[in-house]
Amino acid sequence: MTRRVRRTRTCDAPGCTVEVTRGILMCRPHWFALPRPLRQAINAAWKERRIHEWSANCLEARSFLARSAEPAPAVSAQRSYQLQAAMLGERPE
């Protein structure tokens, strides 16, 4: 039996419905709406496999975006996918 794996998921930002590639936490606008030190902490914890710290940082990121008065600019799902593919060095479909 073959198990089908989805290649995309939804952005983790509260209320965002943009599809992102697996392994990407948030869509580009929401990711760059986070403070740089928080983004760096999330990346460092992930790379060093400190899962509890990574999870706490992700929760802080979601809380930050929920408290944010100004929502991130809207990006179409297709454009978001193209940007992610370019960042990963893939050719967009």
Secondary structure as GFF3:
##gff-version 3
##sequence-region A 1 93
A	DSSP	beta_strand	8	10	.	.	.	ID=ss1
A	DSSP	beta_strand	19	21	.	.	.	ID=ss2
A	DSSP	alpha_helix	28	33	.	.	.	ID=ss3
A	DSSP	alpha_helix	36	47	.	.	.	ID=ss4
A	DSSP	alpha_helix	51	67	.	.	.	ID=ss5
A	DSSP	alpha_helix	77	87	.	.	.	ID=ss6
###
